[in-house]
């Protein structure tokens, strides 16, 4: 089992360009697994973890409801946002500047074969990171992601998640609001849930801005421990 994970920080990248890159890495891992099973070889499958910050974009999961996007195509152009129907689970999600998006592209057979455990560990990574800022992150029963003040009228989501998996290979991931423009969430029904608000780390801390790099370091630290993985930086896109 290969528990080495290559980390790449893509900076600010177009959603479609990043999605294509995810698919490329995803296919690379699947092709190795198929070859191993067909030919009886034991070639190690690689694992990747992409950080990215997208321009304004709304994405709708394969089981999502288009009516949860509350703006027209003309309005999307007006607010400089794009829209994609994609192949992850979950409903509608917003990505934009000030948000850390993480895409782990892993062969879970290198770690464990349990999608529910995978999602719970991603949530735990966010919860542990929030705890370092004195904030209590929680799970909300039946709703993937990380929330604050669950079970109260003030419940609000700080991190959304949606993944795809095939033959235990994952793609897509999480969107963690750090310095996000929360106004963009008014253009949709977040994750199709009408009665809960959305928040961002800087709002919760009462700060104008929180260091994105500092948060990424904390996320990687917790991810590495939770997955018992060795994280290695890989700085060049596609290298």
N, CA and C of each residue as an Amber inpcrd file, in Angstrom:
protein
   717
   0.8480000  -1.2070000   0.0000000   0.0000000   0.0000000   0.0000000
   0.8790000   1.2500000   0.0000000   0.5630000   2.1750000  -0.8960000
   1.3190000   3.4140000  -1.0060000   0.5790000   4.5320000  -0.2690000
   1.1360000   4.9940000   0.8340000   0.4950000   6.0620000   1.6010000
   1.1710000   7.4140000   1.3970000   1.9920000   7.5290000   0.3610000
   2.5480000   8.8260000  -0.0160000   1.4920000   9.6040000  -0.7930000
   1.3610000  10.8860000  -0.4800000   0.3880000  11.7340000  -1.1770000
   1.0970000  12.9810000  -1.6920000   0.9630000  13.2460000  -2.9930000
   1.5450000  14.4340000  -3.5880000   0.5960000  15.6150000  -3.4070000
   1.0960000  16.6930000  -2.8180000   0.2980000  17.9060000  -2.6300000
   0.6550000  18.9090000  -3.7190000  -0.3480000  19.4740000  -4.3430000
  -0.1320000  20.5680000  -5.2840000  -1.0680000  21.7130000  -4.9350000
  -0.5170000  22.8990000  -4.8350000  -1.3190000  24.1040000  -4.6520000
  -1.4050000  24.7890000  -6.0080000  -2.5800000  24.7500000  -6.6000000
  -2.7700000  25.2680000  -7.9550000  -3.0240000  26.7650000  -7.9900000
  -3.1020000  27.4020000  -6.8050000  -3.4100000  28.8290000  -6.7770000
  -4.8450000  29.0720000  -7.2170000  -5.0760000  30.1580000  -7.9460000
  -6.4300000  30.4270000  -8.4590000  -6.5510000  29.8830000  -9.8730000
  -7.4510000  28.9220000 -10.0440000  -7.5920000  28.2450000 -11.3300000
  -9.0530000  28.1380000 -11.7290000  -9.2930000  28.2520000 -13.0180000
 -10.6210000  28.0470000 -13.5890000 -11.1660000  26.6790000 -13.1800000
 -12.4650000  26.6110000 -12.8890000 -13.0540000  25.3590000 -12.4210000
 -12.9160000  24.2420000 -13.4430000 -13.2580000  24.5190000 -14.7010000
 -13.2170000  23.4690000 -15.7330000 -11.7910000  22.9740000 -15.9570000
 -10.8400000  23.8660000 -15.9570000  -9.4420000  23.4720000 -16.1390000
  -8.9960000  22.5360000 -15.0050000  -9.4130000  22.8740000 -13.7840000
  -9.0540000  22.0480000 -12.6330000  -9.7840000  20.7130000 -12.6680000
 -11.0430000  20.7410000 -13.0630000 -11.8290000  19.5140000 -13.1830000
 -11.1790000  18.5650000 -14.1860000 -10.7360000  19.1010000 -15.3220000
 -10.0570000  18.2780000 -16.3280000  -8.7790000  17.6730000 -15.7520000
  -8.0560000  18.4570000 -14.9600000  -6.8220000  17.9540000 -14.3600000
  -7.1220000  16.8490000 -13.3450000  -8.1880000  17.0440000 -12.5590000
  -8.6070000  15.9840000 -11.6430000  -8.9020000  14.6840000 -12.4080000
  -9.6390000  14.8130000 -13.5000000 -10.0040000  13.6450000 -14.3000000
  -8.7570000  12.9400000 -14.8420000  -7.7570000  13.7150000 -15.2070000
  -6.5060000  13.1530000 -15.7180000  -5.8150000  12.3040000 -14.6450000
  -5.7220000  12.8530000 -13.4230000  -5.0910000  12.1200000 -12.3240000
  -5.9170000  10.9060000 -11.9230000  -7.2360000  11.0970000 -11.9010000
  -8.1820000  10.0180000 -11.5720000  -8.0120000   8.8530000 -12.5430000
  -7.9600000   9.1630000 -13.8500000  -7.8210000   8.1300000 -14.8830000
  -6.4730000   7.4250000 -14.7700000  -5.4360000   8.1810000 -14.4440000
  -4.1020000   7.5900000 -14.2890000  -4.1210000   6.4870000 -13.2240000
  -4.7710000   6.7790000 -12.0940000  -4.8390000   5.7890000 -11.0130000
  -5.6900000   4.5920000 -11.4270000  -6.8470000   4.8640000 -12.0470000
  -7.7240000   3.7680000 -12.4870000  -7.0280000   2.8540000 -13.4940000
  -6.2870000   3.4580000 -14.4190000  -5.6020000   2.6660000 -15.4430000
  -4.5780000   1.7170000 -14.8200000  -3.8700000   2.1910000 -13.8030000
  -2.8920000   1.3370000 -13.1190000  -3.5970000   0.1880000 -12.4170000
  -4.7120000   0.5010000 -11.7400000  -5.4560000  -0.5460000 -11.0220000
  -5.9900000  -1.6120000 -11.9980000  -6.5020000  -1.1550000 -13.1300000
  -7.0330000  -2.0930000 -14.1300000  -5.9180000  -2.9720000 -14.6860000
  -4.7670000  -2.3570000 -14.9720000  -3.6270000  -3.1200000 -15.4830000
  -3.1580000  -4.1410000 -14.4550000  -3.0880000  -3.7220000 -13.1770000
  -2.6490000  -4.6420000 -12.1250000  -3.5520000  -5.8770000 -12.0570000
  -4.8540000  -5.6490000 -12.1570000  -5.7950000  -6.7670000 -12.0440000
  -5.8030000  -7.6300000 -13.3030000  -5.6240000  -7.0060000 -14.4420000
  -5.6480000  -7.7520000 -15.7060000  -4.3750000  -8.5640000 -15.9090000
  -3.2260000  -7.9630000 -15.5460000  -1.9420000  -8.5890000 -15.8430000
  -1.2590000  -9.1810000 -14.6150000  -1.8810000  -9.0290000 -13.4460000
  -1.2850000  -9.5840000 -12.2460000  -0.0620000  -8.8410000 -11.7550000
   0.0970000  -7.5920000 -12.1920000   1.2260000  -6.7720000 -11.7520000
   0.9110000  -6.1150000 -10.4090000   1.9200000  -5.5030000  -9.8050000
   1.7460000  -4.8420000  -8.5070000   2.3400000  -3.4390000  -8.5440000
   1.9510000  -2.6770000  -9.5460000   2.4370000  -1.2990000  -9.6770000
   1.7190000  -0.4380000  -8.6410000   2.4750000   0.3260000  -7.8650000
   1.8780000   1.1780000  -6.8270000   1.0630000   2.2890000  -7.4620000
  -0.1120000   2.5300000  -6.9150000  -0.9450000   3.6330000  -7.4010000
  -0.5990000   4.9140000  -6.6450000  -0.4990000   6.0510000  -7.3570000
  -0.1890000   7.3150000  -6.6930000  -1.4310000   7.9070000  -6.0220000
  -1.2110000   8.8390000  -5.1100000  -2.2770000   9.5900000  -4.4440000
  -1.9590000  11.0760000  -4.5630000  -2.9980000  11.8810000  -4.7230000
  -2.7960000  13.3190000  -4.9070000  -3.7300000  14.1110000  -3.9900000
  -3.3210000  15.3220000  -3.6780000  -4.1550000  16.2470000  -2.9040000
  -3.9530000  17.6260000  -3.5270000  -4.9990000  18.1440000  -4.1490000
  -4.9330000  19.4530000  -4.8020000  -5.5920000  20.5140000  -3.9380000
  -4.8980000  21.6380000  -3.7620000  -5.5090000  22.8410000  -3.1980000
  -5.7620000  23.7970000  -4.3550000  -6.8870000  24.4960000  -4.3290000
  -7.1810000  25.4590000  -5.3780000  -8.1540000  26.5040000  -4.8510000
  -8.1240000  27.6520000  -5.4730000  -9.0910000  28.7250000  -5.1990000
  -9.7060000  29.0740000  -6.5510000 -11.0220000  28.9130000  -6.6740000
 -11.6720000  29.1260000  -7.9650000 -12.2310000  30.5470000  -8.0950000
 -12.3100000  31.0610000  -9.3340000 -13.1640000  32.2170000  -9.5800000
 -14.6070000  31.8260000  -9.2720000 -15.4930000  32.8010000  -9.1550000
 -16.8870000  32.5270000  -8.7870000 -17.5110000  31.4690000  -9.6950000
 -18.0100000  30.3860000  -9.0900000 -18.6160000  29.3120000  -9.8700000
 -19.6150000  28.5600000  -9.0000000 -20.7100000  28.1390000  -9.6170000
 -21.6990000  27.2770000  -8.9620000 -21.6280000  25.9110000  -9.6260000
 -21.5940000  24.8500000  -8.8340000 -21.5620000  23.5020000  -9.3860000
 -22.7250000  22.6990000  -8.8210000 -23.3070000  21.8700000  -9.6680000
 -24.4620000  21.0700000  -9.2740000 -24.1180000  19.5930000  -9.3890000
 -24.2650000  18.8530000  -8.2900000 -23.9780000  17.4230000  -8.2810000
 -24.9650000  16.6390000  -9.1260000 -24.6140000  15.3800000  -9.3990000
 -25.4030000  14.5740000 -10.3330000 -26.8300000  14.3290000  -9.8710000
 -27.0710000  14.3870000  -8.5600000 -28.4400000  14.1820000  -8.0610000
 -29.0810000  15.4990000  -7.6270000 -28.4280000  16.6170000  -7.9590000
 -28.9060000  17.9230000  -7.5080000 -30.1000000  18.4410000  -8.3020000
 -30.7400000  19.4380000  -7.7500000 -31.9240000  20.0600000  -8.3470000
 -31.5310000  21.4220000  -8.9140000 -31.6910000  21.5800000 -10.2330000
 -31.2990000  22.8220000 -10.8970000 -32.0350000  24.0270000 -10.3100000
 -33.2240000  23.7940000  -9.7500000 -34.0010000  24.9000000  -9.1880000
 -33.3410000  25.5060000  -7.9480000 -32.3280000  24.8410000  -7.4030000
 -31.6090000  25.4070000  -6.2560000 -30.6300000  26.5020000  -6.6680000
 -30.4240000  26.6790000  -7.9810000 -29.7110000  27.8510000  -8.4810000
 -30.7620000  28.9270000  -8.7180000 -30.6330000  30.0580000  -8.0350000
 -31.7140000  31.0470000  -8.0060000 -31.5230000  32.2020000  -8.9860000
 -30.5560000  32.0940000  -9.8910000 -30.3020000  33.1830000 -10.8390000
 -30.3040000  32.6740000 -12.2650000 -30.5580000  33.5930000 -13.1800000
 -30.5910000  33.2640000 -14.6040000 -29.1790000  33.2720000 -15.1820000
 -29.0800000  32.8060000 -16.4170000 -27.7870000  32.8290000 -17.1160000
 -27.2820000  34.2590000 -17.2610000 -28.1970000  35.1940000 -17.5030000
 -27.8160000  36.6030000 -17.6340000 -27.2600000  37.1450000 -16.3170000
 -27.8900000  36.7630000 -15.2090000 -27.4260000  37.2210000 -13.9020000
 -26.0560000  36.6300000 -13.5840000 -25.8260000  35.3800000 -13.9710000
 -24.5100000  34.7700000 -13.7510000 -23.4210000  35.6070000 -14.4210000
 -23.6920000  36.0580000 -15.6390000 -22.7170000  36.8960000 -16.3390000
 -22.5050000  38.2100000 -15.6090000 -23.5910000  38.7680000 -15.1010000
 -23.5330000  40.0570000 -14.3920000 -22.6630000  39.9640000 -13.1400000
 -22.7100000  38.8300000 -12.4500000 -21.9400000  38.6740000 -11.2040000
 -20.6160000  37.9410000 -11.4420000 -20.2440000  37.8070000 -12.7270000
 -18.9630000  37.1840000 -13.1080000 -18.8290000  35.7650000 -12.5640000
 -19.9010000  34.9970000 -12.6770000 -19.8920000  33.6230000 -12.1790000
 -20.2200000  32.6570000 -13.3210000 -19.7470000  31.4300000 -13.1760000
 -20.0570000  30.3780000 -14.1470000 -20.8290000  29.2600000 -13.4470000
 -21.3100000  28.3100000 -14.2380000 -22.1090000  27.2100000 -13.6950000
 -21.7450000  25.9170000 -14.4110000 -21.6060000  24.8290000 -13.6230000
 -21.3200000  23.5140000 -14.2030000 -22.1500000  22.4350000 -13.5220000
 -22.6980000  21.5440000 -14.3230000 -23.3120000  20.3010000 -13.8290000
 -22.1950000  19.2640000 -13.8310000 -21.9130000  18.6560000 -12.6780000
 -20.7190000  17.8150000 -12.5700000 -21.0580000  16.4230000 -12.0300000
 -20.0080000  15.5940000 -11.8980000 -20.2160000  14.1710000 -11.6050000
 -19.8800000  13.7910000 -10.1620000 -20.0120000  14.7120000  -9.2410000
 -19.8440000  14.3670000  -7.8260000 -21.2120000  14.1420000  -7.2010000
 -21.1940000  13.6750000  -5.9460000 -22.4290000  13.5960000  -5.1860000
 -22.8040000  14.9630000  -4.6410000 -23.9710000  15.0470000  -4.0370000
 -24.3940000  16.3040000  -3.4270000 -25.2030000  17.1690000  -4.3700000
 -25.6460000  18.2960000  -3.8540000 -26.4940000  19.2010000  -4.6140000
 -25.6680000  20.3850000  -5.1100000 -26.1730000  21.5990000  -4.9470000
 -25.4830000  22.7660000  -5.4880000 -24.4900000  23.3360000  -4.4730000
 -23.3550000  23.7880000  -4.9840000 -22.2950000  24.3640000  -4.1610000
 -21.7150000  25.5720000  -4.8710000 -21.2540000  26.5180000  -4.0840000
 -20.5620000  27.6950000  -4.6150000 -19.0760000  27.6010000  -4.2920000
 -18.2380000  27.9670000  -5.2630000 -16.8070000  28.1410000  -5.0210000
 -16.4240000  29.5560000  -5.4440000 -15.4780000  30.1420000  -4.7190000
 -15.0410000  31.4710000  -5.0990000 -13.8130000  31.9140000  -4.3280000
 -13.3230000  33.1130000  -4.6230000 -12.1600000  33.6580000  -3.9220000
 -12.3870000  33.6720000  -2.4130000 -11.3260000  33.4010000  -1.6650000
 -11.4370000  33.3890000  -0.2090000 -11.9020000  32.0570000   0.3490000
 -11.9890000  31.0650000  -0.5160000 -12.4230000  29.7270000  -0.1000000
 -11.3170000  28.7300000  -0.4440000 -10.9740000  27.8770000   0.5140000
 -10.0100000  26.8120000   0.2410000 -10.7730000  25.5940000  -0.2580000
 -10.4880000  25.2100000  -1.5000000 -11.0790000  24.0050000  -2.0640000
  -9.9960000  22.9320000  -2.0870000 -10.3300000  21.7500000  -1.5900000
  -9.3840000  20.6460000  -1.5570000  -9.9190000  19.4500000  -2.3180000
  -9.0980000  18.8990000  -3.2050000  -9.4850000  17.7370000  -3.9930000
  -8.5050000  16.5850000  -3.7230000  -8.8070000  15.7010000  -2.7730000
  -7.9850000  14.4990000  -2.6060000  -8.3360000  13.4890000  -3.7010000
  -7.3460000  13.0830000  -4.4570000  -7.5440000  12.0730000  -5.5050000
  -6.7250000  10.8670000  -5.0580000  -7.3920000   9.9900000  -4.3380000
  -6.7300000   8.9030000  -3.6290000  -7.1920000   7.5470000  -4.1370000
  -6.2900000   6.5830000  -4.0720000  -6.6970000   5.1890000  -4.1860000
  -6.9590000   4.7200000  -2.7630000  -8.2280000   4.6390000  -2.3980000
  -8.5510000   4.2790000  -1.0090000  -8.0750000   2.8780000  -0.6350000
  -7.7770000   2.0450000  -1.6260000  -7.2230000   0.7300000  -1.2990000
  -5.8210000   0.8500000  -0.6900000  -5.2290000   2.0270000  -0.7920000
  -3.9710000   2.2990000  -0.0980000  -4.1930000   2.6360000   1.3740000
  -5.4540000   2.8860000   1.7490000  -5.7590000   3.3430000   3.1070000
  -6.8130000   2.4630000   3.7820000  -8.0160000   2.4680000   3.2330000
  -9.1410000   1.6590000   3.7370000 -10.2210000   1.7080000   2.6690000
 -11.0850000   0.7330000   2.6500000 -12.1320000   0.7160000   1.6240000
 -13.4840000   0.9690000   2.2820000 -13.7250000   2.2470000   2.5540000
 -14.9610000   2.6470000   3.2380000 -15.2200000   4.1160000   2.9180000
 -16.1740000   4.3710000   2.0220000 -16.4600000   5.7460000   1.6030000
 -17.0030000   6.5840000   2.7610000 -17.8400000   5.9790000   3.6050000
 -18.3810000   6.7250000   4.7430000 -17.2660000   7.1370000   5.6960000
 -16.3240000   6.2480000   5.9460000 -15.1800000   6.5940000   6.7890000
 -14.3740000   7.7150000   6.1420000 -14.2010000   7.6540000   4.8360000
 -13.4710000   8.6930000   4.1050000 -14.1070000  10.0670000   4.3350000
 -15.4190000  10.1520000   4.1620000 -16.1100000  11.4260000   4.3610000
 -16.0150000  11.9010000   5.8110000 -16.1500000  10.9590000   6.7510000
 -16.0690000  11.3400000   8.1740000 -14.6670000  11.8520000   8.5180000
 -13.6320000  11.2870000   7.8980000 -12.2730000  11.7610000   8.1690000
 -12.0340000  13.1410000   7.5470000 -12.6150000  13.3850000   6.3780000
 -12.5220000  14.7300000   5.8020000 -13.1920000  15.7420000   6.7340000
 -14.3540000  15.3840000   7.2450000 -15.0340000  16.2670000   8.2000000
 -14.1810000  16.4640000   9.4470000 -13.5740000  15.3900000   9.9280000
 -12.7540000  15.4900000  11.1470000 -11.5560000  16.4070000  10.9250000
 -10.9840000  16.3750000   9.7410000  -9.8840000  17.2850000   9.4040000
 -10.3180000  18.7440000   9.5700000 -11.5150000  19.0710000   9.0980000
 -12.0300000  20.4410000   9.2290000 -12.3300000  20.7570000  10.6950000
 -12.9430000  19.8270000  11.3960000 -13.2910000  20.0310000  12.8040000
 -12.0390000  20.2880000  13.6400000 -10.9900000  19.5090000  13.4080000
  -9.7400000  19.6880000  14.1530000  -9.0760000  21.0180000  13.8100000
  -9.1730000  21.4190000  12.5570000  -8.6020000  22.7070000  12.1420000
  -9.3540000  23.8640000  12.7960000 -10.6820000  23.7960000  12.7930000
 -11.4770000  24.8440000  13.4480000 -11.1510000  24.9310000  14.9360000
 -10.9320000  23.7860000  15.5610000 -10.6240000  23.7740000  17.0000000
  -9.3620000  24.5750000  17.3030000  -8.4260000  24.6040000  16.3680000
  -7.1980000  25.3770000  16.5730000  -7.4740000  26.8830000  16.5920000
  -8.6260000  27.2660000  16.0860000  -9.0330000  28.6760000  16.1190000
 -10.0780000  28.9300000  17.2090000 -10.2860000  27.9340000  18.0640000
 -11.2390000  28.0840000  19.1560000 -12.6870000  27.9770000  18.7430000
 -12.9370000  27.3350000  17.6090000 -14.2940000  27.2000000  17.0820000
 -14.7060000  25.7350000  17.1030000 -15.9180000  25.4630000  17.5690000
 -16.4090000  24.0910000  17.6470000 -17.1630000  23.7330000  16.3660000
 -16.5050000  22.9560000  15.5030000 -17.1540000  22.4420000  14.3060000
 -17.8850000  21.1540000  14.6410000 -19.0010000  20.9140000  13.9480000
 -19.8110000  19.7270000  14.2470000 -20.3530000  19.1000000  12.9740000
 -20.7620000  17.8420000  13.1110000 -21.5030000  17.1840000  12.0460000
 -22.9940000  17.3860000  12.2950000 -23.7570000  17.4500000  11.2210000
 -25.2060000  17.5330000  11.3150000 -25.7690000  16.2440000  10.7430000
 -26.5290000  15.5190000  11.5300000 -27.0020000  14.1930000  11.1420000
 -27.7060000  14.2110000   9.7870000 -27.2390000  13.3470000   8.9030000
 -27.8390000  13.2300000   7.5830000 -27.3690000  14.2590000   6.5850000
 -26.4410000  15.1320000   7.0040000 -25.9740000  16.2020000   6.1200000
 -24.4420000  16.2180000   6.1200000 -23.8480000  15.9120000   4.9800000
 -22.3940000  15.8850000   4.8640000 -21.8340000  17.3030000   4.9750000
 -20.6660000  17.4200000   5.5940000 -20.0200000  18.7220000   5.7350000
 -19.7930000  19.0560000   7.1920000 -19.3710000  20.2950000   7.4520000
 -19.1000000  20.7350000   8.8230000 -19.9040000  21.9960000   9.1100000
 -20.4910000  22.0110000  10.2970000 -21.4400000  23.0370000  10.7040000
 -21.0490000  23.6470000  12.0510000 -21.6470000  24.7810000  12.3610000
 -21.5170000  25.4140000  13.6670000 -22.8960000  25.5270000  14.2990000
 -22.9450000  25.4050000  15.6140000 -24.2020000  25.5550000  16.3650000
 -25.3200000  24.6510000  15.8480000 -24.9730000  23.3880000  15.6130000
 -25.9580000  22.4020000  15.1590000 -27.0590000  22.2470000  16.2090000
 -28.2930000  22.1350000  15.7460000 -29.4190000  21.9440000  16.6530000
 -29.9660000  23.2150000  17.2540000 -29.4740000  24.3670000  16.7730000
 -29.9710000  25.6600000  17.2440000 -30.5120000  26.4510000  16.0600000
 -31.2430000  27.5320000  16.3240000 -31.7260000  28.3730000  15.2160000
 -30.5880000  29.0780000  14.4700000 -29.3670000  29.0110000  15.0320000
 -28.2320000  29.7120000  14.4310000 -27.3020000  28.7680000  13.6740000
 -27.7570000  27.5430000  13.4080000 -26.9290000  26.5680000  12.6880000
 -26.4780000  27.1500000  11.3450000 -25.2110000  26.9630000  11.0310000
 -24.6660000  27.4980000   9.7860000 -23.5180000  26.6110000   9.3150000
 -23.3930000  26.5110000   8.0130000 -22.4040000  25.6160000   7.4020000
 -21.1460000  26.3990000   7.0620000 -19.9960000  25.8100000   7.3990000
 -18.7210000  26.4730000   7.1070000 -17.9000000  25.7010000   6.0820000
 -18.2390000  24.4250000   5.8800000 -17.5070000  23.6080000   4.9040000
 -18.4510000  22.6270000   4.2300000 -18.5090000  22.6920000   2.9060000
 -19.3280000  21.7630000   2.1150000 -18.4480000  20.6590000   1.5550000
 -19.0480000  19.4920000   1.3110000 -18.3110000  18.3560000   0.7600000
 -19.1410000  17.6220000  -0.2670000 -18.4650000  17.0950000  -1.2700000
 -19.1050000  16.2450000  -2.2620000 -18.0180000  15.4860000  -2.9930000
 -18.1460000  14.1820000  -3.0980000 -17.0860000  13.3830000  -3.7060000
 -17.6510000  12.4300000  -4.7570000 -16.7570000  11.9400000  -5.5770000
 -17.0570000  10.8690000  -6.5170000 -16.0500000   9.7680000  -6.2440000
 -16.4550000   8.5130000  -6.3750000 -15.5230000   7.4030000  -6.2190000
 -15.8590000   6.3060000  -7.2150000 -14.8260000   5.7070000  -7.7900000
 -14.9840000   4.5690000  -8.6970000 -13.8100000   3.6290000  -8.4620000
 -14.1030000   2.3510000  -8.2360000 -13.0650000   1.3550000  -7.9330000
 -12.1710000   1.8420000  -6.7800000 -12.7870000   2.5370000  -5.8260000
 -12.1270000   3.0710000  -4.6300000 -11.1740000   4.2260000  -4.9170000
 -11.3020000   4.8310000  -6.1000000 -10.5150000   6.0370000  -6.3990000
 -11.4320000   7.2450000  -6.2450000 -10.9650000   8.2480000  -5.5140000
 -11.7970000   9.4150000  -5.2050000 -11.4210000  10.6240000  -6.0540000
 -12.3880000  11.5440000  -6.1770000 -12.1120000  12.8740000  -6.7210000
 -13.1600000  13.8440000  -6.1740000 -13.0230000  15.1180000  -6.5330000
 -13.7660000  16.2100000  -5.9050000 -13.4120000  16.2310000  -4.4140000
 -14.1470000  16.9270000  -3.5620000 -13.7070000  16.9940000  -2.1720000
 -14.4710000  17.9870000  -1.3220000 -13.7570000  19.0180000  -0.8020000
 -14.3740000  19.9200000   0.1690000 -14.1390000  21.3800000  -0.2250000
 -15.0240000  22.2430000   0.2900000 -14.9110000  23.6890000   0.0890000
 -15.0730000  24.3630000   1.4470000 -13.9950000  24.9370000   1.9440000
 -13.9020000  25.4830000   3.2940000 -13.8780000  27.0090000   3.1960000
 -14.9100000  27.6560000   3.7310000 -15.0040000  29.1150000   3.6500000
 -14.0510000  29.7650000   4.6570000 -13.0960000  30.5200000   4.1440000
 -12.1040000  31.1860000   5.0010000 -12.3270000  32.6970000   4.9920000
 -12.2450000  33.3000000   3.8200000 -12.5150000  34.7430000   3.6590000
 -13.5310000  34.9350000   2.5310000 -14.5090000  34.0610000   2.4720000
 -15.4300000  34.0170000   1.3330000 -16.4030000  35.2000000   1.3330000
 -16.8040000  35.6090000   0.1440000 -17.8670000  36.6020000  -0.0260000
 -19.2000000  35.8730000   0.1240000 -19.7910000  35.9710000   1.2920000
 -20.9960000  35.1970000   1.5860000 -22.2050000  35.6560000   0.7830000
 -22.1230000  36.8120000   0.1810000 -23.2320000  37.3030000  -0.6350000
 -23.5530000  36.3780000  -1.7940000 -22.5460000  35.6560000  -2.2930000
 -22.7820000  34.7560000  -3.4240000 -23.6440000  33.5620000  -3.0470000
 -23.6940000  33.2330000  -1.7630000 -24.5460000  32.1220000  -1.3480000
 -26.0240000  32.4830000  -1.4390000 -26.3320000  33.7810000  -1.5560000
 -27.7310000  34.1990000  -1.7040000 -28.2890000  33.8600000  -3.0830000
 -27.3930000  33.5090000  -4.0110000 -27.8300000  33.1810000  -5.3700000
 -28.1900000  31.7120000  -5.5290000 -28.2140000  30.9630000  -4.4220000
 -28.5480000  29.5470000  -4.4980000 -29.1390000  29.1090000  -3.1620000
 -29.6530000  27.8800000  -3.1480000 -30.0610000  27.2450000  -1.8910000
 -28.9330000  26.2740000  -1.5490000 -28.0230000  26.6550000  -0.6470000
 -26.8060000  25.8650000  -0.4160000 -27.0990000  24.4020000  -0.1180000
 -26.5310000  23.5200000  -0.9680000 -26.7020000  22.0670000  -0.8140000
 -28.1770000  21.6560000  -0.7930000 -29.0510000  22.5570000  -1.2810000
 -30.4770000  22.2510000  -1.3160000 -31.1530000  22.3320000   0.0410000
 -30.4690000  22.9250000   1.0340000 -31.0110000  23.0000000   2.3960000
 -31.4850000  24.4300000   2.6410000 -32.7860000  24.6020000   2.8250000
 -33.3700000  25.9390000   2.8550000 -33.2980000  26.6370000   4.2020000
 -33.1560000  25.8940000   5.2950000 -33.3520000  26.5190000   6.6020000
 -32.0660000  26.7550000   7.3840000 -30.9160000  26.6930000   6.7080000
 -29.6570000  26.9080000   7.4250000 -28.7730000  27.8880000   6.6820000
 -28.0380000  28.6670000   7.4320000 -27.1940000  29.7040000   6.8630000
 -25.7930000  29.1760000   6.5650000 -24.9840000  30.0370000   5.9940000
 -23.6040000  29.7250000   5.6520000 -22.7140000  30.7650000   6.3130000
 -21.5040000  30.3590000   6.7020000 -20.5900000  31.2910000   7.3380000
 -19.1810000  31.0840000   6.8130000 -18.2580000  31.9280000   7.2830000
 -16.8610000  31.8770000   6.8620000 -15.9820000  32.0660000   8.0950000
 -14.7810000  31.5220000   8.0630000 -13.9100000  31.5610000   9.2390000
 -13.6080000  32.9830000   9.6810000 -13.3640000  33.8810000   8.7370000
 -13.0460000  35.2620000   9.1400000 -14.2180000  35.9250000   9.8570000
 -15.4460000  35.6050000   9.4400000 -16.6310000  36.1570000  10.1020000
 -16.7130000  35.6420000  11.5320000 -16.4970000  34.3420000  11.6860000
 -16.5870000  33.7390000  13.0190000 -15.5170000  34.2770000  13.9640000
 -14.3660000  34.6250000  13.4140000 -13.2700000  35.1490000  14.2360000
 -13.3200000  36.6660000  14.3830000 -14.2400000  37.3080000  13.6620000
 -14.3330000  38.7640000  13.7160000 -13.1350000  39.4460000  13.0950000
 -12.5590000  38.8160000  12.0530000 -11.3890000  39.3690000  11.3850000
 -11.7200000  39.7250000   9.9430000 -10.9860000  40.7060000   9.4280000
 -11.1730000  41.0700000   8.0270000 -10.6640000  39.9410000   7.1380000
  -9.5550000  39.3290000   7.5550000  -8.9550000  38.2810000   6.7360000
  -8.1730000  37.3030000   7.5920000  -8.2540000  36.0310000   7.2370000
  -7.4940000  34.9630000   7.8930000  -6.4810000  34.4390000   6.8830000
  -5.2870000  34.1040000   7.3330000  -4.2460000  33.5940000   6.4420000
  -4.6580000  32.2590000   5.8380000  -4.8180000  32.2460000   4.5180000
  -5.1780000  31.0060000   3.8200000  -4.0470000  29.9870000   3.9340000
  -2.8080000  30.4520000   3.8460000  -1.6680000  29.5380000   3.9160000
  -1.5930000  28.8690000   5.2820000  -1.8820000  29.6270000   6.3220000
  -1.8680000  29.0590000   7.6730000  -2.9260000  27.9600000   7.7990000
  -4.1060000  28.2170000   7.2530000  -5.1830000  27.2120000   7.3280000
  -4.7950000  25.9660000   6.5420000  -4.2090000  26.1460000   5.3620000
  -3.7960000  24.9910000   4.5560000  -2.7880000  24.1260000   5.3170000
  -1.8540000  24.7710000   5.9960000  -0.8620000  24.0160000   6.7710000
  -1.5350000  23.1710000   7.8510000  -2.5280000  23.7430000   8.4940000
  -3.2460000  23.0030000   9.5380000  -4.0430000  21.8480000   8.9370000
  -4.6740000  22.0920000   7.7910000  -5.4410000  21.0350000   7.1270000
  -4.5420000  19.8530000   6.7620000  -3.3930000  20.1550000   6.1810000
  -2.4670000  19.0970000   5.7760000  -1.9540000  18.3280000   6.9840000
  -1.6730000  19.0420000   8.0650000  -1.2050000  18.3790000   9.2880000
  -2.2320000  17.3590000   9.7660000  -3.4930000  17.7760000   9.8390000
  -4.5340000  16.8720000  10.3360000  -4.8530000  15.7630000   9.3370000
  -4.8530000  16.0860000   8.0550000  -5.1110000  15.0730000   7.0360000
  -4.0560000  13.9740000   7.1140000  -2.7990000  14.3820000   7.2330000
  -1.6920000  13.4310000   7.3050000  -1.8420000  12.4810000   8.4860000
  -2.2150000  13.0170000   9.6370000  -2.3770000  12.1940000  10.8340000
  -3.5830000  11.2670000  10.7210000  -4.6970000  11.8000000  10.2200000
  -5.9200000  11.0070000  10.1300000  -5.7950000   9.8520000   9.1360000
  -5.0780000  10.1030000   8.0510000  -4.9280000   9.0810000   7.0110000
  -3.6120000   8.3130000   7.1430000  -2.8300000   8.6730000   8.1620000
  -1.5200000   8.0370000   8.3870000  -0.7010000   8.0740000   7.0980000
  -0.6580000   9.2620000   6.5000000  -0.0440000   9.4300000   5.1840000
   1.2100000  10.2950000   5.2620000   2.0550000  10.1340000   4.2630000
   3.2360000  10.9800000   4.0910000   2.9360000  11.9820000   2.9870000
   2.9520000  13.2720000   3.3220000   2.6050000  14.3090000   2.3590000
   3.8740000  14.8760000   1.7160000   3.8620000  14.9470000   0.3840000
   5.0150000  15.4530000  -0.3540000   4.5570000  16.5520000  -1.2970000
   5.2550000  17.6740000  -1.2810000   4.8630000  18.7910000  -2.1540000
   5.2650000  18.5160000  -3.5860000   4.3790000  18.8860000  -4.4680000
   4.6030000  18.7770000  -5.9190000   4.0640000  20.0630000  -6.5080000
   4.9370000  20.9850000  -6.8590000   4.5120000  22.3650000  -7.0650000
   4.0420000  22.7140000  -8.4620000   4.3650000  21.9080000  -9.4580000
   4.0720000  22.3070000 -10.8330000   2.8670000  21.5330000 -11.3650000
   1.8650000  22.2610000 -11.8690000   0.6590000  21.6350000 -12.4150000
   1.0100000  20.6760000 -13.5420000   0.5810000  19.4270000 -13.3600000
   0.7670000  18.4460000 -14.4040000   2.1450000  17.8350000 -14.4530000
   3.0490000  18.2110000 -13.5170000   4.4010000  17.6660000 -13.5530000
   4.4540000  16.3030000 -12.8930000
